[in-house]
């Protein structure tokens, strides 16, 4: 049932697939003993989808917007950690993650702008 929800909702599908990519990348970081960055990236990268999933059961439009804003913030934090990985020496390549994250940024931005337009008091 929950997988059906994910498969039929574009942002949930994007963030679920991204979370799986983050898990794989963090395993590579762990193999290289880059535990501190791996832990930070794991938390923020998987939190994006968790917050989008939580927003599906929001108590109001304002609550939905709030949860999606949290997802957007987590996405920004994830981008920071991935950029560090990109520029740090001896870290595995993560360009695919950054590309997927950019797609998530665009969808979240569209969701938030649409939701705010429909509920201007929640800004």
Secondary structure as the mmCIF struct_conf table of DSSP 4:
data_model
#
loop_
_struct_conf.conf_type_id
_struct_conf.id
_struct_conf.beg_label_comp_id
_struct_conf.beg_label_asym_id
_struct_conf.beg_label_seq_id
_struct_conf.end_label_comp_id
_struct_conf.end_label_asym_id
_struct_conf.end_label_seq_id
HELX_RH_AL_P HELX_RH_AL_P1 UNK A 2 UNK A 7
TURN_TY1_P TURN_TY1_P1 UNK A 8 UNK A 8
HELX_RH_AL_P HELX_RH_AL_P2 UNK A 10 UNK A 31
TURN_TY1_P TURN_TY1_P2 UNK A 32 UNK A 33
HELX_RH_AL_P HELX_RH_AL_P3 UNK A 35 UNK A 55
TURN_TY1_P TURN_TY1_P3 UNK A 56 UNK A 57
BEND BEND1 UNK A 59 UNK A 60
HELX_RH_AL_P HELX_RH_AL_P4 UNK A 61 UNK A 87
BEND BEND2 UNK A 88 UNK A 88
TURN_TY1_P TURN_TY1_P4 UNK A 89 UNK A 90
HELX_RH_AL_P HELX_RH_AL_P5 UNK A 95 UNK A 118
HELX_RH_3T_P HELX_RH_3T_P1 UNK A 120 UNK A 122
#
